[in-house]
């Protein structure tokens, strides 16, 4: 008797959250996402690292659930791409795609210092 394979064992593709097409993102959405200092900090850290980082690798002054919300807002604004490596959610800055859609905006933002 053959044993049926359990469903719910999700493929690797299912573990990648949905990402918007950068061409559908409005400047308003980007600016609203970057209006928050915690989200600007995340983008700055990813930019400075020059590599993909786990959510936990970025020291944030908020709870884990609030940090998750901030990462979600950045993903929906087209600024970051998230994917899993094992159980770790990785974050990548979508620099090339973003610069194509909004030339010079990201480099200008990275050159600015927050007045917190």
C-alpha positions in Angstrom: 0.0 0.0 0.0 1.4 3.3 -1.1 1.6 6.1 1.5 0.4 9.5 0.2 2.7 12.3 0.6 1.6 14.9 3.1 0.6 18.2 1.6 1.5 21.4 3.4 5.2 20.6 3.0 5.4 23.9 1.0 7.8 24.3 -1.8 10.7 26.8 -1.6 8.7 29.2 -3.8 5.8 29.3 -1.2 8.3 30.6 1.4 9.0 33.7 -0.6 6.6 36.5 0.3 4.9 38.3 -2.6 6.8 41.3 -3.9 5.3 44.1 -6.0 6.4 44.9 -9.4 8.5 48.1 -8.9 6.8 49.7 -11.9 3.5 49.7 -9.9 4.9 51.5 -6.9 4.1 55.2 -6.6 6.6 57.8 -5.3 4.0 58.6 -2.6 4.1 55.0 -1.4 7.9 55.1 -1.2 8.0 58.4 0.6 5.4 57.3 3.1 7.4 54.1 3.8 10.6 56.1 4.3 8.9 58.7 6.5 9.5 56.5 9.5 13.0 56.7 11.1 13.0 52.9 11.9 12.4 52.1 8.2 15.0 54.5 7.1 17.4 52.8 9.5 16.7 49.4 8.0 17.3 50.7 4.5 20.5 52.4 5.6 21.8 49.3 7.3 21.1 47.1 4.2 22.8 49.7 2.0 25.9 49.9 4.2 26.2 46.1 4.6 26.5 45.5 0.8 24.9 42.1 1.4 21.6 40.6 2.4 20.9 40.6 6.1 18.5 38.7 8.4 15.9 40.6 10.2 17.6 40.0 13.5 21.0 41.3 12.2 19.6 44.8 12.2 19.4 46.2 15.7 16.1 48.1 16.0 14.6 49.9 19.0 11.3 48.2 18.6 9.6 44.9 19.4 10.0 41.9 17.1 6.4 42.2 15.9 6.8 46.0 15.2 10.0 45.3 13.3 8.1 42.7 11.2 5.6 45.4 10.4 8.3 47.8 9.3 9.9 45.1 7.0 6.5 44.4 5.5 5.9 48.1 4.7 9.4 48.3 3.0 8.7 45.2 1.0 5.3 46.5 -0.1 6.9 49.8 -1.1 9.3 47.9 -3.3 12.5 48.8 -1.4 13.4 45.4 -0.1 13.1 41.8 -1.3 12.7 39.0 1.3 13.4 35.3 1.1 14.3 32.4 3.4 17.5 30.6 3.9 16.6 27.8 6.2 14.5 29.4 9.0 16.1 32.9 8.6 14.2 35.6 6.6 16.8 37.4 4.6 16.4 41.0 3.4 17.9 42.5 0.3 17.8 46.1 -0.8 16.3 46.3 -4.4 18.9 49.0 -5.3 19.1 48.3 -9.0 15.4 48.0 -9.6 14.7 50.9 -7.4 17.2 53.2 -9.1 15.7 52.3 -12.5 12.2 53.3 -11.3 13.3 56.3 -9.2 16.7 57.5 -10.5 18.9 59.1 -7.8 16.4 58.9 -5.0 18.0 56.1 -3.0 21.5 57.5 -3.2 20.1 60.9 -2.2 18.4 59.4 0.8 21.5 57.4 1.8 23.5 60.7 1.8 21.2 62.4 4.2 21.6 62.1 8.0 18.5 61.8 10.2 18.0 64.5 12.8 16.7 62.3 15.6 
